[in-house]
Amino acid sequence: HRDFRWLWTGVFCSTAGHWIQIATLGWVVYDMTGSGTLLGAVLGARGLPMLLMAPLSGVIADRYDRRRMLAVTQIPLVAISFVLALMLALEAVQVWHLFVFTLIGGVSNVFDRTLRNTLVFDLVPRAEAANAVALNTIAFSASRALGPAAAGLLIAWIGPAWNFAIQGLLYASLTATALMIRTTPRVEPSAKTSAWSDMR
C-alpha cells in the first residue's frame, strides 16, 4: 500500500527524532545543571500534555483531515528543534527554555501519536489493519532502540546543537511524507455533536 509506506517511513523518521531528542535533552539538562532532580523534572514535564490533552487529540482525529493534521503537528517540533539548536550553538540556553521546549514538544507528540495511529485505518483495508498497526509499532520500537544510541554518538561526534538540528530534519520528514499520502474523504456523521460530547 503506497500511502501506508509513506506513513511508515515518516513515522520511523519522526520517532527516531523523538528518541534522539529525549536522550540529548537529558544530556543537556544534566550537563548544564548537574542536578538529577531537574533532569527528572524536565523529562517528566513531557507527560503533562498527555494527561491533559489526549482526549482532545481524539476529537481532532475524528473531526479533521488526519493527514493534514499530522503534517501540522510536526511544524512546532521542527521549529523548536531548530530554535534550541541555535540557542545551544550560541550558548544562550537557560533551564526554563528546556521546560518550555519539553512542554511544546509534549503537546505536539500527543496529537502526533493519535493521528498517526488512526490514520493507519484510512490507508489499508480493515482486514490488514492489525498488520499495519504492528508494523507501525515495530518502527516505534526499532527507533526507540536505535535513537538513544545514535544520540550518544552524535553528541560525541558533532555536539548537542547539531543533534537538535538533525531532529528538526527528522520531524520535517514526517510532514513531507504525510503530505504525499492520499486518502479518500471520510463520511461525515449525519448528527453533529459538540467536542465536549465527543470527549465524554
Residue pairs with C-beta under 8 A, 6 or more apart in sequence:
1 123
1 124
1 128
1 132
3 123
3 180
3 181
3 182
3 183
4 120
4 123
4 124
4 132
6 177
6 178
6 180
6 181
7 116
7 119
7 120
7 123
7 136
7 177
7 178
7 181
8 135
8 136
8 139
9 173
9 177
10 173
10 174
10 175
10 176
10 177
10 178
11 116
11 136
11 139
11 140
11 174
12 139
12 142
12 143
13 170
13 171
13 173
13 174
13 177
14 74
14 77
14 112
14 170
14 171
14 173
14 174
15 139
15 140
15 143
15 144
15 147
16 143
16 146
16 147
16 150
16 170
17 77
17 81
17 147
17 166
17 167
17 168
17 169
17 170
17 171
18 109
18 143
18 147
19 143
19 144
19 146
19 147
19 148
19 151
20 147
20 148
20 150
20 151
20 154
20 163
20 166
20 167
20 170
21 81
21 105
21 151
21 163
21 164
21 167
22 43
22 46
22 147
22 148
23 147
23 148
23 151
23 152
24 151
24 154
24 155
24 160
24 163
24 164
24 167
25 42
25 43
25 98
25 101
25 102
26 39
26 42
26 43
27 151
27 155
27 160
28 88
28 93
28 98
28 160
29 35
29 38
29 39
29 42
29 43
29 95
29 98
30 36
30 39
31 160
32 93
32 95
32 98
33 39
33 95
38 95
41 99
42 95
42 98
42 99
42 102
43 102
45 99
45 102
45 103
45 106
46 102
46 103
46 105
46 106
46 109
47 106
48 103
48 106
49 103
49 106
49 107
49 109
49 110
50 106
50 109
50 110
53 107
53 110
53 111
54 110
54 114
55 199
56 195
56 199
57 110
57 111
57 113
57 114
57 115
58 114
58 198
58 199
59 195
59 198
59 199
60 69
60 111
60 114
60 115
61 69
61 114
61 115
61 118
62 198
63 195
63 198
65 183
66 115
66 118
66 119
66 122
66 183
67 119
67 122
67 178
67 179
67 181
67 183
68 178
68 179
69 111
69 115
70 112
70 115
70 116
70 119
70 174
70 178
71 174
71 175
71 178
71 179
73 108
73 111
73 112
73 115
74 108
74 112
74 171
74 172
74 174
74 175
74 178
75 175
76 104
76 105
76 107
76 108
77 105
77 108
77 109
77 112
77 167
77 168
77 171
78 168
78 171
78 172
78 175
79 168
80 101
80 104
80 105
81 164
81 165
81 167
81 168
81 171
82 164
82 165
82 168
84 93
84 97
84 101
84 164
85 161
85 162
85 163
85 164
85 165
85 168
86 161
87 93
87 97
88 159
88 160
88 161
88 164
89 161
112 174
116 136
117 133
117 136
119 181
119 183
120 129
120 132
120 133
120 136
121 129
122 183
122 184
122 186
123 132
123 181
123 183
124 131
124 132
151 163
154 162
154 163
154 166
155 163
